[in-house]
Amino acid sequence: PHVVSVIGPNDNSMTCSQLDNEIAISSKFKRDAKAEKSYGTSTNVAAILFWLPGVVATQMNANEAIRAADDRINHLNRLKAKKNCD
């Protein structure tokens, strides 16, 4: 799963709607990462069968991606509050 950057270079100059869009994007990355954690994915099934450390690596990467997405969403929500976005 993709690990997002928590703070982007243009975050402070974004409009409220742009911040909402970035939150939606980060939420999608978080959902994708949670889906990757499922042992039912073809990647994880193959890893379980052929290369168990691959499952561990996928789980660790997914956890990192979820944590980064959460941090990004929190950061963007703080910016929305500073800008008095609805």
Sequence and secondary structure as in RCSB ss.txt:
>XXXX:A:sequence
PHVVSVIGPNDNSMTCSQLDNEIAISSKFKRDAKAEKSYGTSTNVAAILFWLPGVVATQMNANEAIRAADDRINH
LNRLKAKKNCD
>XXXX:A:secstr
     SS TTGGG  HHHHHHHHHHHHHHHHHHHHHT TTSHHHHHHHHH HHHHHHHHHHHHHHHHHHHHHHHH
HHHHHHHTT  
